[in-house]
Amino acid sequence: LGVGCVPRLAVAQYLATRLREQVSADRRAAVRLRPHGPDRLRQALDGLEGRVELLIAALPPYPGPARDSPGVPCPSCRAEPALGVAQLGRFLENARQVLTPSGHLAVITTARYEQGRVVDLAPEVIRHARRAGLAYVQHVIALRAPIDGDTLVVQADPRGLAQIRRTRSGGLPPVVSVHADVCLFTPAAGAAW
């Protein structure tokens, strides 16, 4: 049984469409997409205690910017959900409880450039996962940009395009996300269930 906890309904709908188009019906029966916000992740995992072999979680930004922050450039960015420390810890504890002893949790994160610095989310997720009784297995880099021959086809998103500056400007260039970090965990030996 594979479960994807998706923080946005639109993304869950897109993934469900892709699954219907590309995966046979019998294989789709082993997949669950649970679209819940960061404040409802516990509900997304109800009824799955000790049954899940693979849990894939694409977490919202952490730490997230304040919704009324003047540094947030656009309304869609302000609407992006944030995940607090307490919520992250609870989610990881709940993830450990639903995994089988040999199951795996894949947490997908992306580094952010916030308030003049790069925020790498992976180390914080790893620290909280250890506290929740999950053992860190490995870190995988997932490319988000398509490959054309020997070249990555990189395009800026609308937020990045809005930040384009003159060539001679001393400001930072637009930020383009070409990869995501995938941290893999499994229940630690002797973890309480």
Residue pairs with C-beta under 8 A, 6 or more apart in sequence:
1 30
1 32
1 48
1 51
1 52
1 53
1 54
2 30
2 31
2 32
2 52
2 53
2 54
2 55
2 56
3 31
3 32
3 33
3 34
3 44
3 45
3 48
3 52
3 54
3 55
3 56
3 98
4 12
4 15
4 31
4 32
4 33
4 34
4 56
4 57
4 58
5 34
5 36
5 41
5 44
5 45
5 55
5 56
5 57
5 58
6 12
6 15
6 33
6 34
6 35
6 36
6 58
7 35
7 36
7 37
7 38
7 58
7 59
7 60
7 81
8 35
8 81
9 35
11 35
11 58
12 33
12 34
12 35
13 35
15 33
16 33
19 28
19 31
19 33
20 28
23 31
34 44
34 45
35 44
36 43
36 44
37 81
38 59
38 60
38 81
38 82
38 83
38 84
38 87
38 91
39 87
41 87
41 90
41 91
41 94
42 90
42 91
42 94
45 55
45 94
45 95
45 97
45 98
48 98
49 97
49 98
50 97
50 98
50 99
50 100
50 193
51 98
51 100
52 98
52 99
52 100
52 103
53 99
53 100
53 102
53 103
53 104
54 103
54 104
54 105
54 106
55 95
55 98
55 99
55 103
55 104
55 105
55 106
56 106
56 108
57 91
57 95
57 105
57 106
57 107
57 108
58 108
59 83
59 88
59 91
59 107
59 108
59 109
59 121
59 125
60 80
60 81
60 82
60 83
61 80
61 81
61 82
61 83
61 112
61 121
62 82
62 83
62 84
62 88
62 109
62 121
62 124
62 125
63 82
63 84
63 114
63 119
64 80
64 81
64 82
64 83
65 71
65 72
65 77
65 78
65 82
65 114
66 72
67 78
67 79
68 78
69 78
71 114
71 115
72 78
73 159
73 162
73 163
74 158
74 159
74 162
76 159
77 159
83 91
85 128
88 124
88 125
88 128
89 128
89 131
89 132
92 105
92 125
92 128
92 129
92 131
92 132
92 134
93 132
93 133
95 105
95 132
95 134
95 185
96 105
96 132
96 133
96 134
96 187
96 191
97 193
99 105
99 186
99 187
101 187
102 186
103 186
103 187
104 137
104 184
104 185
104 186
105 129
105 134
105 184
105 185
105 186
106 182
106 183
106 184
106 185
107 125
107 129
107 182
107 183
107 185
108 142
108 180
108 181
108 182
109 121
109 122
109 125
109 180
109 181
109 183
110 121
110 177
110 179
110 180
110 181
111 118
111 119
111 120
111 121
111 122
111 181
112 118
112 119
112 121
113 119
113 172
113 175
120 181
121 181
122 139
122 181
122 183
125 183
126 136
126 183
129 136
129 183
129 185
130 136
130 188
133 187
133 188
133 191
133 192
134 185
134 186
134 187
134 188
134 191
135 185
135 186
135 187
135 188
135 189
136 183
136 184
136 185
137 184
137 185
137 186
138 183
138 184
139 181
139 182
139 183
139 184
140 181
140 182
140 183
140 184
141 179
141 180
141 181
141 182
142 179
142 180
142 181
142 182
143 152
143 178
143 179
144 177
144 178
144 179
144 180
145 152
145 153
145 154
145 155
145 178
145 179
146 152
146 153
147 153
152 178
154 176
154 178
155 176
156 164
156 174
156 176
157 176
157 177
160 174
160 175
160 176
161 174
163 172
163 174
163 175
164 173
164 174
165 171
165 173
